[in-house]
Amino acid sequence: MTRIFSGIKPTGHMTLGNYLGAVRQWVAADRTPDDALFCVVDLHALTVEHEPARVRRLSRQAATLLLAAGLEPQRCTLFVQSHVDEHTRLAYLLECTATDGELRRMIQYKEKAAKAQAAGDGVRLSLLTYPVLMAADILAYGAGEVPVGEDQRQHVELTRDLAVRFNQRYGHTFTVPKATHPAVAARVMDLQDPASKMGKSHENGSGIVYLLDEPGVVRKKVMRAVTDSGDDGVVYDREARPGVANLLDILGACTGGDPAALADGYSGYGALKRDVADAVVELLRPLQERHAELAADPAQVDKALREGAGRARELARPVVDRAYEAIGLLAP
């Protein structure tokens, strides 16, 4: 069975986009702990200005939500990135394999660096190199599949390039992975700005549905979603009608329907928004109930993360040790 690895960064509260674009796909995978690894990538949260206490709080919340969403420690390995040293051990070797030019071409680096500069903040070196750490996250476990949102495809392609380059230079060491994506709602967009993804760290959360939003808040956000002008009714067209297409994508992902076919059932935006709001509320209800139970028993979450980190170390250490030998380092 092909091993899968994916992670989520604790830079903000988890969103409907995170759930539909990645987490639900993780839960659906019928695998064993050795074949499915899911990680709260807390080291990646340090690439920008942050509050230490908030990173810790959001890391715990993310782990709790992943368990609440249906990840079971008996069927997967769930852990926190900083609890497994092999990630940073391997990252340096991959920095010695990557080039400055290919890292500066990363779209997310350009966007986040420009945002930091506009705010008058310095651009941290780790923001440039974090795709290499992401590559280490994946390659340390011999993962063949990386279920991610569409916005992470470029980083997985870099991971593939680094794995191939290392293997060619130093001998076969790494499995070359591929990105996988859900068929519907791979990239859920902001309800107020359909040109932007529904991101955790946006300052304005009016277009973002968070997994712990109360039903009334969810309904208000969906009912206020931006739609598009046009005289031809409800039409699924990502280019010309991105706001409506986003709502139909969300409805399709929640109900299992085809977005384009769902459009034929509506003559106006009001009914569409009401159905989307209802579908999202019902989708989140069991997750929120389970989250409340786990939040009241933090020892259960701690145990799952501790055991997960132990399994992750056992899987990663042989791979990283081989990489150290292959690149020319003396064994301790």
C-alpha positions as CSV (number, residue, x, y, z in Angstrom):
1,M,0.0,0.0,0.0
2,T,1.3,3.5,-0.9
3,R,2.2,5.5,2.1
4,I,0.6,9.0,2.4
5,F,1.8,12.0,4.3
6,S,0.1,15.4,4.8
7,G,0.2,18.2,7.3
8,I,-1.6,21.3,8.5
9,K,0.0,24.5,9.7
10,P,-1.3,26.0,12.9
11,T,-1.3,29.7,11.7
12,G,-5.0,30.2,12.3
13,H,-8.3,28.4,13.1
14,M,-9.0,25.5,10.7
15,T,-11.5,26.3,8.0
16,L,-14.1,24.7,5.8
17,G,-11.5,24.9,3.1
18,N,-9.1,22.8,5.1
19,Y,-11.7,20.2,5.8
20,L,-13.1,19.9,2.3
21,G,-9.8,20.3,0.6
22,A,-7.7,17.9,2.7
23,V,-8.9,16.6,6.1
24,R,-12.0,14.8,4.8
25,Q,-9.8,13.0,2.3
26,W,-7.4,12.0,5.0
27,V,-10.3,10.5,7.1
28,A,-11.6,8.6,4.1
29,A,-8.4,6.7,3.6
30,D,-8.7,3.1,4.9
31,R,-5.1,2.6,6.0
32,T,-2.8,1.5,8.8
33,P,-0.7,3.7,11.1
34,D,2.4,2.9,9.1
35,D,0.8,3.9,5.8
36,A,-1.0,7.1,6.8
37,L,0.8,10.0,8.6
38,F,-0.8,13.3,9.4
39,C,1.1,16.1,11.0
40,V,0.5,19.4,12.7
41,V,3.5,21.2,11.1
42,D,4.2,23.7,13.8
43,L,7.7,24.6,12.7
44,H,6.2,26.1,9.5
45,A,4.2,28.5,11.7
46,L,7.5,30.2,12.7
47,T,8.3,31.5,9.3
48,V,6.3,34.7,9.9
49,E,5.6,37.0,12.9
50,H,3.8,35.0,15.6
51,E,2.8,34.8,19.2
52,P,4.4,31.7,20.9
53,A,1.3,31.1,23.1
54,R,-1.0,31.3,20.1
55,V,1.1,28.8,18.1
56,R,0.9,26.3,21.0
57,R,-2.9,26.9,21.4
58,L,-3.6,26.5,17.7
59,S,-1.4,23.4,17.4
60,R,-3.4,21.7,20.1
61,Q,-6.7,22.8,18.6
62,A,-5.6,21.5,15.2
63,A,-4.7,18.1,16.6
64,T,-8.0,18.0,18.5
65,L,-10.0,18.9,15.4
66,L,-8.2,16.3,13.3
67,L,-9.3,13.6,15.8
68,A,-12.8,15.1,16.0
69,A,-13.0,14.9,12.2
70,G,-12.5,11.2,12.3
71,L,-8.8,10.4,12.3
72,E,-8.3,7.4,14.5
73,P,-4.9,6.7,16.1
74,Q,-5.5,3.0,15.4
75,R,-5.7,3.7,11.7
76,C,-3.1,6.5,11.2
77,T,-0.2,8.2,12.8
78,L,-1.0,11.7,14.0
79,F,1.8,13.8,15.5
80,V,3.3,17.2,15.9
81,Q,6.2,18.1,13.6
82,S,8.6,19.5,16.2
83,H,8.3,16.3,18.3
84,V,10.2,14.4,15.6
85,D,13.8,15.6,15.1
86,E,14.2,13.8,11.8
87,H,12.3,16.6,10.0
88,T,15.0,19.2,10.8
89,R,17.9,16.8,10.4
90,L,16.8,16.0,6.8
91,A,15.8,19.6,5.9
92,Y,19.5,20.7,6.0
93,L,20.5,18.0,3.6
94,L,17.8,19.1,1.2
95,E,18.9,22.7,1.6
96,C,22.2,21.5,0.3
97,T,20.4,19.9,-2.7
98,A,18.0,22.8,-3.6
99,T,19.0,26.0,-5.4
100,D,18.3,29.6,-4.5
101,G,16.6,30.2,-7.8
102,E,14.0,27.5,-7.5
103,L,13.0,28.5,-4.0
104,R,12.6,32.2,-5.0
105,R,10.2,31.0,-7.8
106,M,7.8,29.6,-5.3
107,I,4.5,31.5,-5.6
108,Q,3.7,31.5,-1.9
109,Y,7.1,32.9,-1.1
110,K,6.6,35.8,-3.5
111,E,3.1,36.5,-2.1
112,K,4.0,36.3,1.6
113,A,7.3,38.2,1.2
114,A,5.5,41.0,-0.6
115,K,2.9,41.1,2.2
116,A,5.6,41.2,4.9
117,Q,7.4,44.0,3.1
118,A,4.3,46.0,2.6
119,A,3.6,45.8,6.4
120,G,7.2,47.0,7.1
121,D,8.3,43.6,8.5
122,G,11.5,41.8,7.6
123,V,11.2,38.7,5.5
124,R,12.5,35.7,7.5
125,L,15.0,33.4,5.8
126,S,12.8,30.5,6.9
127,L,10.0,31.8,4.7
128,L,12.3,31.2,1.7
129,T,13.5,27.8,2.8
130,Y,10.2,26.3,4.3
131,P,9.4,24.4,1.1
132,V,12.6,22.5,1.7
133,L,11.4,21.7,5.2
134,M,8.1,20.6,3.7
135,A,10.0,18.3,1.4
136,A,11.8,16.8,4.4
137,D,8.4,16.2,6.0
138,I,7.4,14.1,3.1
139,L,10.6,12.4,2.1
140,A,11.5,11.3,5.6
141,Y,8.7,8.8,5.5
142,G,9.0,7.4,2.0
143,A,5.5,8.8,1.2
144,G,4.2,8.0,-2.2
145,E,1.1,10.2,-2.1
146,V,0.7,13.7,-0.6
147,P,-3.0,14.7,-0.4
148,V,-3.0,18.5,-0.5
149,G,-5.0,21.5,-1.7
150,E,-4.3,22.8,-5.2
151,D,-2.2,25.7,-3.8
152,Q,0.4,23.3,-2.5
153,R,1.0,21.5,-5.8
154,Q,4.1,23.6,-6.6
155,H,5.7,22.6,-3.3
156,V,5.1,18.9,-3.9
157,E,6.6,19.3,-7.4
158,L,9.7,20.8,-5.7
159,T,9.8,17.8,-3.4
160,R,9.7,15.5,-6.4
161,D,12.6,17.4,-8.0
162,L,14.7,17.3,-4.8
163,A,14.1,13.6,-4.4
164,V,15.1,12.8,-8.0
165,R,18.2,15.1,-7.8
166,F,19.4,13.6,-4.5
167,N,18.8,10.0,-5.8
168,Q,20.8,10.8,-9.0
169,R,23.7,12.4,-7.2
170,Y,24.1,10.2,-4.1
171,G,22.3,6.9,-4.9
172,H,18.7,5.9,-4.5
173,T,17.5,7.1,-1.1
174,F,14.0,8.6,-1.4
175,T,10.6,7.6,-2.8
176,V,9.4,10.2,-5.4
177,P,5.9,11.3,-4.2
178,K,3.0,12.7,-6.1
179,A,0.3,15.1,-5.1
180,T,-3.3,13.9,-4.9
181,H,-6.5,16.1,-4.8
182,P,-10.2,15.5,-4.1
183,A,-12.4,15.7,-7.2
184,V,-14.6,18.5,-5.8
185,A,-13.8,21.6,-3.8
186,A,-10.0,21.0,-4.0
187,R,-9.7,24.7,-3.4
188,V,-12.5,26.4,-1.5
189,M,-12.5,30.1,-2.0
190,D,-13.2,33.0,0.3
191,L,-16.9,33.8,0.3
192,Q,-16.2,37.6,0.2
193,D,-13.3,37.3,-2.3
194,P,-13.8,34.3,-4.7
195,A,-10.4,35.1,-6.3
196,S,-8.6,34.1,-3.0
197,K,-8.6,30.8,-1.2
198,M,-10.4,30.4,2.1
199,G,-7.2,30.8,4.2
200,K,-6.7,30.3,8.0
201,S,-4.6,33.5,8.5
202,H,-6.7,36.1,6.7
203,E,-7.2,39.2,8.8
204,N,-10.8,39.6,7.7
205,G,-12.7,36.5,8.5
206,S,-16.1,37.5,7.1
207,G,-15.7,35.3,4.1
208,I,-14.2,32.4,6.0
209,V,-16.2,29.5,7.6
210,Y,-14.2,28.2,10.5
211,L,-14.8,24.6,11.7
212,L,-15.9,25.8,15.1
213,D,-18.2,28.6,13.9
214,E,-21.6,28.3,15.5
215,P,-24.5,27.5,13.1
216,G,-25.9,31.0,13.2
217,V,-22.5,32.4,12.2
218,V,-22.1,29.9,9.4
219,R,-25.5,30.9,8.0
220,K,-24.8,34.6,8.2
221,K,-21.4,34.2,6.3
222,V,-22.9,32.1,3.6
223,M,-26.0,34.3,3.1
224,R,-23.7,37.3,2.7
225,A,-21.4,35.5,0.2
226,V,-20.5,37.5,-2.9
227,T,-22.2,36.4,-6.0
228,D,-21.9,37.6,-9.6
229,S,-23.9,39.8,-11.9
230,G,-25.6,38.1,-14.9
231,D,-29.0,37.6,-16.5
232,D,-28.7,33.9,-17.1
233,G,-29.6,32.6,-13.6
234,V,-27.4,30.3,-11.6
235,V,-24.6,29.0,-13.8
236,Y,-21.5,27.0,-12.9
237,D,-18.6,28.9,-14.6
238,R,-15.4,29.3,-12.6
239,E,-14.0,32.0,-14.8
240,A,-17.0,34.2,-15.4
241,R,-19.0,33.5,-12.3
242,P,-16.5,32.6,-9.5
243,G,-18.7,33.5,-6.6
244,V,-21.6,31.3,-7.7
245,A,-19.1,28.5,-8.7
246,N,-17.6,28.6,-5.2
247,L,-21.0,28.1,-3.6
248,L,-21.8,25.3,-6.0
249,D,-18.4,23.7,-5.3
250,I,-19.1,23.8,-1.5
251,L,-22.6,22.4,-1.9
252,G,-21.3,19.6,-4.2
253,A,-18.5,18.7,-1.7
254,C,-21.0,18.7,1.2
255,T,-23.7,16.6,-0.6
256,G,-21.7,14.5,-3.1
257,G,-23.3,16.2,-6.0
258,D,-21.8,17.5,-9.3
259,P,-21.5,21.4,-9.1
260,A,-22.5,22.0,-12.7
261,A,-25.6,19.7,-12.4
262,L,-26.6,21.3,-9.1
263,A,-26.7,24.7,-10.8
264,D,-29.7,23.5,-12.9
265,G,-31.8,23.2,-9.8
266,Y,-31.7,26.9,-8.9
267,S,-33.3,30.0,-10.5
268,G,-32.0,32.4,-7.9
269,Y,-29.1,33.0,-5.5
270,G,-31.2,33.1,-2.3
271,A,-32.3,29.4,-2.4
272,L,-28.8,28.4,-3.4
273,K,-27.3,30.2,-0.4
274,R,-29.8,28.7,2.0
275,D,-29.1,25.2,0.8
276,V,-25.3,25.8,1.1
277,A,-25.7,27.1,4.6
278,D,-27.8,24.1,5.6
279,A,-25.4,21.7,4.1
280,V,-22.4,23.2,5.8
281,V,-24.1,23.4,9.2
282,E,-25.0,19.7,9.0
283,L,-21.6,18.7,7.8
284,L,-19.9,20.4,10.8
285,R,-22.4,19.4,13.5
286,P,-20.9,16.0,14.4
287,L,-17.3,17.3,14.1
288,Q,-18.1,20.2,16.6
289,E,-19.8,17.8,19.0
290,R,-16.8,15.4,19.0
291,H,-14.4,18.4,19.4
292,A,-16.2,19.5,22.6
293,E,-15.8,16.0,24.0
294,L,-12.1,15.8,23.2
295,A,-11.4,19.4,24.4
296,A,-12.8,18.3,27.8
297,D,-10.3,15.4,28.0
298,P,-6.9,16.9,26.8
299,A,-5.0,13.8,28.2
300,Q,-6.6,11.7,25.4
301,V,-5.2,14.1,22.8
302,D,-1.8,14.2,24.4
303,K,-1.7,10.4,24.4
304,A,-2.5,10.2,20.7
305,L,0.2,12.7,19.9
306,R,2.8,11.1,22.1
307,E,2.2,7.7,20.6
308,G,2.1,9.1,17.1
309,A,5.4,10.9,17.5
310,G,7.0,7.6,18.6
311,R,5.8,5.8,15.6
312,A,6.9,8.6,13.3
313,R,10.4,8.5,14.7
314,E,10.7,4.8,14.1
315,L,9.6,5.2,10.4
316,A,11.7,8.3,9.7
317,R,15.0,7.6,11.4
318,P,16.2,4.8,9.0
319,V,15.4,6.9,6.0
320,V,17.2,10.0,7.3
321,D,20.2,7.9,8.5
322,R,20.5,6.5,5.0
323,A,20.5,10.1,3.5
324,Y,23.2,11.2,5.9
325,E,25.4,8.2,4.8
326,A,24.6,8.7,1.1
327,I,25.6,12.4,1.1
328,G,28.9,11.7,2.8
329,L,28.6,12.2,6.5
330,L,30.3,10.1,9.1
331,A,28.0,7.9,11.2
332,P,28.2,8.8,14.9
